[in-house]
């Protein structure tokens, strides 16, 4: 298919950008332009402008910029050709066909889409009729409201073998068989309805067109869920349930959530989590992971806490490893054992679900924890086997930089678990890399700030201050963690002089002794404001990463501490990268520099969001 620049210009000219954007965003007239709160980042004061005459939108806050086609790809999440086709249909334009065969396929697909739409309408009517009483009772029992039922287009297929076939006979049996609505048995028997006696859940493509169905049995019988077969419209390995609604929602939420099934998605949407999707009865495929990355850099995979759910999480992790690229990964949220999203939300409310999502583990941490807990690690042979399993994971990663970081991350965790901590004095790498040196009295002192280059001072805002205090309070209570995180801690610059002095004392003590103790740290501080502050941090009511449910939560508290230090140390690096990318885009605005600046901005926003989540975590008590 060839789309000339002239044809695309005509498409843009026929599209009212303010009307297009106004379908999902509240816009206001402002002179010759329109304004709105930017849908690409959270803001209270409108900085997003729409110019119909010039045919572009621009956000002065985050830099989002584009035309009608870019709006459809970036906000709606449509592929380029799907965006063009939808805009052309609205504008009354014919999309040029590449050749007669392509035109024939397009016409055939059009007929199949019409058949699926008719089937969807038929199933909805059946749900509202006499035959749909059991299905309505099931939805009521599950707490599904009428508004949610209509939003998802739920329906019902009666137990009769030919009711749909009769209702849609004008399409002809061959088309209904090709659409997967009828089963064509071998021999001389007649075709019959595929779905019978089931709650019907339409599966839509990114443009919102019905391409398949999932049917849930209402009584006893197998399978519990029956999906349409693969058809010219439907490939279950490339499709995600609810992608048409979740894709635009993910732009506003800044995340995409992957759950296990249809009803999980529906329950989440009803509770306010519109950015949820589900695979269609199989493990996540490579195509589905790539599609998720078009919506968010780090999708959240939310699985049940039982054995099956955790196995599914590890299968997804293994499937993703060869695909990993800088900035693109997965993270994993685990539901309480025995509960699905609907159970959790109905029992404890949406806040409980949000807490589960906020506690999601990075991919590297989930793999490490899984391999560490798979078998006992009591003997040298078992420990060596752990090392081999970790090496198999890193060996699957194709991108060299990502692989190197995973190798380092696993090595650090492995060494911290099995080998002695570093010796008393720092390694040459620490001395050169972080600049710590001994003074005339032999005490370790931090480096001076770089001349002529201002770095971001951590702890200047309330959010950073709260998280930083939690980190330092945790290190006071668990001083053995200082050595493990010393390199990251050395990179921090802290605005508050008392907190800075406390951290310096911790790092200096870790250089001077192999084993650091809380009492020893207090002795080093002596009397004064910093000493009193440290004593106050050891009170029971101080913010700190502390297990608060069971003894098993101690590992989680340390994982949260690890991530908090990592995120805190990452901030200045991301801020510098964003400033540099912005400078390059300003000096020479090209598609490449603009994309680089947008990516740096997204990474910084993701970092800030995660920092806020950690600062507000229930684990900080």
C-alpha positions in Angstrom: 0.0 0.0 0.0 1.4 3.4 -1.1 0.3 6.6 0.6 1.6 9.7 -1.1 2.5 12.8 0.9 -0.3 14.6 -1.0 -2.9 12.0 0.1 -1.8 12.2 3.7 -1.9 16.0 3.6 -5.5 15.8 2.3 -6.4 13.5 5.2 -4.9 15.9 7.7 -6.7 18.8 6.1 -10.1 17.0 6.3 -9.6 16.2 10.0 -10.6 18.7 12.6 -7.9 18.1 15.2 -9.8 19.9 18.0 -12.9 17.7 17.4 -10.7 14.5 17.2 -8.9 15.3 20.5 -12.1 16.6 22.1 -13.6 13.1 21.9 -11.5 12.0 24.8 -10.1 15.2 26.3 -12.0 18.3 27.5 -10.9 21.2 25.3 -11.6 24.9 25.6 -11.6 27.7 23.0 -8.7 30.1 23.5 -8.7 32.7 20.7 -7.9 31.1 17.4 -6.7 27.9 19.2 -7.9 25.5 21.8 -6.3 24.5 25.1 -6.6 21.6 27.5 -4.8 19.8 30.3 -2.2 17.6 28.7 -3.3 14.0 28.4 0.4 12.8 28.2 1.3 14.0 31.7 -0.5 15.1 34.9 -1.1 18.8 35.2 -3.7 21.1 36.7 -3.1 24.2 34.6 -3.6 23.7 30.8 -0.4 23.9 28.8 -1.7 21.7 25.9 -2.6 23.7 22.8 -4.4 22.7 19.6 -4.2 24.6 16.4 -6.7 23.6 13.8 -5.4 25.9 11.1 -1.9 24.5 11.2 -3.1 21.0 12.1 -0.9 20.3 15.2 -1.0 20.0 18.9 1.8 21.0 21.3 2.3 20.7 25.1 4.6 23.4 26.6 4.9 21.3 29.7 6.2 17.9 28.5 6.9 18.7 24.8 4.3 16.3 23.3 3.8 17.4 19.7 2.1 16.0 16.6 -0.7 16.0 14.1 -3.9 13.9 13.8 -2.1 10.7 12.9 0.4 11.2 15.7 -2.5 11.7 18.1 -4.0 8.4 17.1 -0.6 6.5 17.4 0.6 8.1 20.6 -2.6 8.6 22.5 -4.8 5.8 21.2 -1.9 3.4 20.7 -2.9 2.5 17.1 -0.4 1.3 14.6 0.2 3.8 11.8 -1.9 2.1 9.1 -4.8 1.5 11.6 -4.7 5.2 12.5 -4.8 6.2 8.9 -7.7 3.9 8.1 -9.8 5.2 11.1 -9.2 8.8 10.2 -9.9 8.1 6.5 -13.2 6.4 7.4 -14.3 9.5 9.4 -13.2 11.9 6.7 -14.9 9.9 3.9 -11.7 9.1 2.1 -10.8 5.8 0.4 -7.4 4.4 1.5 -5.5 3.4 -1.6 -5.1 -0.4 -2.1 -1.7 -1.8 -3.0 -3.1 -4.3 -5.6 -6.3 -6.1 -6.5 -5.5 -9.0 -4.2 -5.1 -6.6 -1.2 -8.4 -4.9 -2.1 -10.1 -8.3 -2.2 -8.7 -9.2 1.2 -9.8 -5.9 2.6 -13.3 -6.5 1.2 -13.4 -10.0 2.7 -12.2 -8.6 6.1 -15.0 -6.0 5.9 -17.6 -8.8 5.5 -16.1 -10.7 8.5 -16.2 -7.6 10.6 -19.8 -7.0 9.8 -20.6 -10.6 10.7 -18.9 -10.3 14.0 -20.7 -7.0 14.8 -24.0 -8.7 14.0 -23.1 -11.6 16.3 -22.2 -9.2 19.0 -25.6 -7.4 18.7 -27.4 -10.8 18.7 -25.6 -12.0 21.9 -26.4 -8.7 23.7 -30.0 -9.0 22.8 -30.0 -12.6 24.1 -28.6 -11.5 27.5 -31.4 -9.0 27.9 -34.1 -11.6 27.0 -35.7 -14.6 28.8 -32.9 -17.0 27.9 -30.3 -14.7 29.5 -31.7 -14.9 33.1 -28.9 -17.2 34.4 -26.2 -15.1 32.8 -27.7 -11.9 34.3 -27.8 -13.6 37.7 -24.1 -14.6 37.3 -23.1 -11.0 36.6 -25.1 -9.8 39.5 -23.4 -12.3 41.8 -20.0 -11.1 40.5 -21.0 -7.5 41.2 -20.9 -6.4 37.6 -23.1 -3.4 37.0 -25.3 -2.7 34.0 -23.0 0.2 33.0 -19.9 -2.1 33.0 -21.9 -4.8 31.1 -22.8 -2.3 28.4 -19.3 -0.9 28.3 -17.7 -4.3 27.6 -20.6 -5.4 25.4 -21.3 -8.6 27.3 -23.8 -11.0 25.9 -25.3 -14.5 26.1 -25.4 -17.5 23.7 -28.3 -19.8 24.3 -27.9 -23.6 24.5 -29.6 -24.1 21.1 -27.4 -25.6 18.4 -28.5 -23.3 15.6 -30.0 -20.1 17.0 -27.1 -17.8 15.9 -26.9 -19.6 12.6 -30.5 -18.8 11.9 -30.2 -15.2 13.0 -27.2 -14.5 10.8 -28.2 -16.7 7.8 -27.9 -13.7 5.5 -24.1 -13.8 5.8 -24.0 -17.3 4.5 -22.6 -20.4 6.2 -19.1 -20.1 4.7 -18.5 -16.7 6.1 -19.9 -17.6 9.6 -17.6 -20.7 9.6 -14.6 -18.6 8.6 -15.4 -16.1 11.3 -15.3 -18.9 13.9 -19.0 -18.5 14.8 -20.1 -21.9 13.4 -18.4 -25.3 13.6 -18.2 -27.2 10.3 -18.1 -31.0 11.3 -16.6 -33.6 9.0 -18.9 -35.7 7.0 -22.4 -34.9 6.0 -23.6 -33.4 9.3 -24.8 -29.7 9.3 -22.8 -26.9 10.8 -23.8 -25.6 14.2 -23.2 -22.8 16.7 -19.8 -22.8 18.3 -20.9 -21.0 21.5 -23.8 -22.5 23.4 -25.0 -21.8 27.0 -22.2 -19.3 27.7 -21.7 -15.7 28.9 -20.2 -14.0 25.8 -17.3 -11.6 26.1 -16.4 -9.8 22.8 -12.7 -9.5 22.0 -11.9 -6.3 20.1 -8.9 -5.1 18.1 -7.1 -1.9 18.8 -9.7 0.0 16.8 -12.5 -1.4 18.9 -13.9 -3.8 16.2 -15.1 -7.2 17.4 -12.8 -9.9 16.0 -13.5 -12.8 18.3 -15.4 -14.0 21.4 -14.6 -15.6 24.7 -17.4 -17.7 26.2 -17.7 -18.6 29.9 -19.7 -21.7 30.8 -22.4 -20.8 33.3 -23.1 -24.3 34.7 -20.9 -27.4 34.9 -18.8 -28.4 31.9 -15.5 -28.0 30.2 -13.8 -25.9 29.1 -14.6 -23.2 31.6 -13.6 -20.6 28.9 -14.0 -21.2 25.2 -12.3 -18.8 22.7 -12.9 -18.3 19.0 -10.4 -20.2 16.8 -7.7 -18.3 14.9 -9.4 -16.6 11.9 -8.3 -14.0 9.3 -9.3 -11.4 11.9 -8.1 -13.1 15.1 -4.7 -14.4 16.2 -4.8 -15.1 19.9 -1.0 -14.9 20.3 -1.0 -11.3 18.9 -4.1 -10.0 20.7 -4.8 -8.8 24.2 -8.2 -8.6 25.7 -9.4 -5.0 26.3 -6.6 -3.4 24.3 -8.9 -1.0 22.7 -9.9 0.6 26.0 -6.7 0.0 27.9 -4.4 1.6 25.3 -5.7 5.2 25.6 -6.1 4.7 29.4 -2.5 3.7 29.7 -1.4 7.0 28.3 -3.2 8.9 31.1 -2.3 6.4 33.8 1.4 6.0 32.7 1.2 2.3 33.1 -0.4 -0.9 31.7 -1.5 -3.8 33.9 -1.6 -7.4 32.7 -3.9 -9.8 34.6 -4.8 -13.4 34.1 -8.3 -13.4 32.7 -11.4 -11.6 31.3 -13.2 -11.1 34.6 -10.1 -9.8 36.2 -9.9 -7.0 33.6 -13.6 -6.2 34.0 -13.4 -6.1 37.8 -10.4 -3.8 37.6 -12.1 -1.5 35.1 -15.2 -1.2 37.2 -12.9 -0.3 40.2 -11.3 2.5 38.2 -8.3 0.7 36.7 -9.1 1.1 33.0 -5.5 0.3 31.9 -5.8 -3.5 32.3 -5.5 -6.2 29.7 -5.2 -10.0 29.7 -3.8 -12.7 27.4 -6.3 -15.0 25.9 -5.9 -18.3 27.8 -2.2 -18.7 27.0 1.1 -17.5 28.4 2.3 -14.1 27.2 3.8 -14.3 23.8 6.7 -12.3 22.3 4.2 -10.4 20.1 2.1 -9.5 23.1 5.1 -8.3 25.1 6.1 -6.1 22.2 2.6 -4.7 22.0 2.6 -4.0 25.8 5.9 -2.0 25.3 4.1 0.3 22.9 1.8 1.3 25.8 4.3 1.4 28.7 8.1 0.9 29.1 7.6 -1.4 32.1 4.2 -3.2 32.1 3.0 -4.5 35.4 2.2 -8.2 35.3 -0.2 -9.0 38.1 -0.6 -12.7 39.0 -2.2 -14.7 41.7 0.0 -15.6 44.7 -0.7 -19.4 44.2 1.8 -21.8 42.6 0.1 -21.5 39.2 0.2 -17.8 39.2 3.9 -17.7 40.2 4.8 -20.2 37.5 3.0 -18.0 35.0 5.1 -15.0 36.2 8.3 -16.9 35.7 7.3 -18.1 32.2 6.6 -14.5 31.2 9.9 -13.4 32.6 11.8 -16.1 30.7 9.9 -15.2 27.5 10.8 -11.5 27.9 14.6 -11.9 28.5 15.7 -12.2 24.8 13.5 -9.1 24.0 14.9 -6.8 26.7 16.2 -3.4 25.5 17.4 -0.3 27.4 14.4 1.1 29.3 12.1 -1.7 28.3 11.4 -4.4 30.9 8.6 -6.0 33.0 7.7 -5.8 36.7 5.7 -8.2 38.8 2.9 -7.6 41.3 1.7 -10.6 43.4 -1.8 -10.8 44.7 -2.5 -12.3 48.2 -2.8 -16.1 48.0 -6.3 -17.3 47.2 -7.5 -13.9 45.9 -7.9 -12.5 42.4 -8.3 -8.8 41.7 -12.1 -9.0 42.1 -11.8 -10.7 45.5 -9.2 -8.2 46.8 -11.1 -5.1 45.6 -14.4 -6.3 47.0 -12.8 -7.2 50.4 -10.5 -4.3 50.9 -11.3 -1.7 48.2 -9.3 -0.2 45.3 -6.6 1.1 47.6 -5.6 -2.5 48.4 -5.2 -3.2 44.7 -3.2 0.0 44.3 -0.9 -1.1 47.1 -0.3 -4.4 45.4 0.7 -2.6 42.1 2.9 -0.2 43.9 4.9 -3.1 45.5 5.6 -4.6 42.1 9.1 -6.2 41.8 11.5 -5.5 38.9 12.2 -8.4 36.6 15.7 -8.8 37.9 14.5 -9.1 41.5 11.7 -11.6 40.6 14.2 -13.9 38.8 16.7 -13.7 41.6 14.1 -14.4 44.3 12.6 -17.3 42.3 16.0 -19.0 41.7 17.1 -18.4 45.3 14.0 -20.0 46.7 13.7 -22.9 44.1 15.9 -25.4 46.0 17.9 -25.4 49.3 21.3 -23.6 49.1 23.0 -25.4 51.9 25.8 -27.2 50.0 28.5 -25.9 47.6 27.0 -27.9 44.8 23.5 -26.3 45.4 25.1 -22.9 45.4 27.0 -23.6 42.2 23.7 -24.8 40.6 22.1 -21.4 41.5 25.0 -19.7 39.8 24.4 -21.8 36.7 20.6 -21.0 36.6 21.4 -17.3 36.9 23.9 -17.6 34.1 21.2 -19.3 31.9 19.0 -16.2 32.4 21.7 -13.7 31.5 22.7 -15.9 28.6 19.2 -15.5 27.1 19.4 -11.7 27.0 20.4 -10.4 23.5 21.2 -6.8 24.2 24.8 -6.5 25.4 24.4 -3.5 27.7 21.3 -5.0 29.4 23.0 -8.4 29.7 26.1 -6.7 31.4 23.9 -5.1 34.0 22.0 -8.3 34.7 25.3 -10.1 35.1 26.5 -7.5 37.6 23.2 -7.4 39.5 23.1 -11.2 39.9 26.8 -11.3 40.9 26.3 -8.6 43.5 23.3 -10.5 45.0 25.2 -13.8 44.9 28.3 -12.4 46.5 26.3 -10.6 49.2 24.5 -13.9 50.0 27.5 -16.3 50.2 30.7 -14.4 50.5 32.3 -12.1 53.1 31.7 -8.4 52.9 34.5 -6.1 51.6 37.6 -5.6 53.6 38.2 -2.6 55.9 39.6 -0.2 53.3 37.9 0.6 50.1 38.9 -1.0 46.8 40.8 1.1 44.3 37.6 1.2 42.2 35.8 2.8 45.2 38.7 5.2 45.8 38.9 6.3 42.2 35.2 6.1 41.3 33.7 7.9 44.3 36.7 10.1 45.4 36.7 9.2 49.1 40.1 9.7 50.6 41.8 9.7 54.1 42.5 13.0 55.8 45.7 13.7 57.9 44.2 11.8 60.8 43.4 8.8 58.7 39.7 9.3 58.6 37.7 8.7 55.4 36.3 11.9 53.9 33.8 12.4 51.0 34.9 14.1 47.8 34.4 17.8 47.2 31.5 18.7 44.8 32.6 19.1 41.2 33.8 22.6 40.3 31.5 24.6 38.0 28.9 21.8 37.7 25.8 21.9 39.9 24.3 18.5 40.7 20.8 18.0 41.9 20.7 17.9 45.7 18.6 15.1 47.1 16.3 15.8 49.9 15.3 19.2 49.0 11.6 18.4 48.5 9.2 16.9 51.1 8.8 13.6 49.1 12.5 13.1 48.7 13.1 14.1 52.4 10.6 11.5 53.6 12.1 8.7 51.6 15.7 9.7 52.4 14.9 9.7 56.1 13.3 6.2 55.8 16.5 5.0 54.0 18.9 6.4 56.7 16.7 5.2 59.5 16.7 1.7 58.0 20.5 1.8 57.6 20.9 2.8 61.2 18.8 -0.2 62.2 20.5 -2.5 59.7 24.1 -1.1 59.4 25.3 -4.3 57.6 23.4 -2.9 54.6 25.7 0.1 54.3 28.6 -1.9 52.8 26.3 -3.6 50.4 25.0 -0.3 49.0 28.1 1.8 49.6 28.8 2.7 46.0 25.3 4.0 45.4 25.3 5.8 48.7 28.6 7.5 47.9 27.0 9.1 44.8 24.2 10.8 46.7 24.3 14.6 47.3 22.0 15.7 50.1 20.7 19.2 50.6 20.0 18.9 54.4 23.4 19.3 56.2 22.4 17.1 59.1 21.3 14.2 56.9 24.4 14.7 54.8 26.6 14.5 57.9 24.8 11.3 59.1 25.3 9.6 55.7 29.0 10.6 55.6 29.5 9.1 59.1 27.9 5.8 57.9 30.0 5.6 54.8 33.2 6.5 56.7 32.5 3.8 59.3 31.9 1.2 56.6 35.4 2.0 55.2 37.0 1.7 58.6 35.4 -1.5 59.9 34.3 -4.8 58.3 31.3 -5.0 60.7 29.4 -1.8 61.4 27.1 -1.6 64.5 24.4 0.8 65.4 26.0 1.7 68.7 29.3 2.3 67.0 27.7 4.7 64.6 26.2 6.7 67.4 29.6 6.9 69.1 31.2 8.2 66.0 28.6 11.0 65.8 29.2 12.1 69.3 26.9 14.6 70.9 25.1 17.3 69.0 22.2 17.8 66.5 23.2 14.9 64.2 23.5 12.5 67.1 20.1 13.6 68.5 18.6 13.2 65.0 20.0 9.7 64.7 18.7 8.7 68.1 15.3 10.0 67.1 15.4 7.8 64.0 15.8 4.7 66.1 12.4 5.3 67.9 9.7 2.9 67.0 7.5 5.5 65.4 10.2 6.7 62.9 9.7 6.3 59.2 11.6 3.2 58.1 11.4 0.2 55.9 10.1 -2.3 58.4 8.2 -5.6 58.2 4.7 -5.0 59.4 2.8 -8.2 58.8 4.8 -11.3 59.5 8.4 -12.4 60.0 8.5 -13.4 56.4 8.2 -9.7 55.4 11.8 -9.0 56.5 13.0 -10.0 53.0 10.4 -7.6 51.5 11.5 -4.8 53.7 15.1 -5.2 52.6 14.0 -5.4 48.9 12.2 -2.2 49.4 15.2 -0.6 50.9 17.4 -1.8 48.0 15.0 -0.3 45.5 14.7 2.9 47.4 18.4 3.4 47.4 18.6 2.5 43.7 15.8 4.9 42.7 17.2 7.7 44.9 20.7 7.4 43.3 19.2 7.2 39.8 17.5 10.6 40.0 20.5 12.9 39.3 21.7 10.7 36.4 18.2 10.8 34.7 18.0 14.5 35.3 21.4 15.1 33.7 20.4 12.9 30.7 17.1 14.8 30.3 18.9 18.2 30.4 21.5 17.0 27.8 18.8 15.6 25.5 16.8 18.8 25.8 19.9 20.8 25.0 20.6 18.7 21.9 17.0 19.0 20.7 17.0 22.7 21.2 20.3 23.1 19.3 19.3 20.8 16.4 15.6 19.7 16.4 15.3 16.6 14.3 13.1 13.5 14.6 15.9 11.7 16.3 16.8 14.4 18.9 13.1 15.0 19.6 12.5 11.2 20.2 15.6 11.1 22.4 14.3 14.0 24.4 10.8 12.4 24.8 12.3 9.2 25.9 14.5 10.8 28.5 11.5 12.7 29.7 9.4 9.5 30.0 12.2 7.8 32.0 12.4 10.8 34.3 8.6 10.8 34.8 8.6 7.0 35.5 11.4 7.6 38.0 9.6 10.4 39.8 6.4 8.3 39.9 8.2 5.3 41.4 10.0 7.6 43.9 6.6 9.0 45.0 5.2 5.4 45.3 8.1 4.4 47.5 7.8 7.5 49.6 4.1 6.8 50.2 4.5 3.0 50.6 2.7 1.2 53.4 6.1 -0.4 54.2 7.4 3.0 55.4 6.0 3.1 58.9 
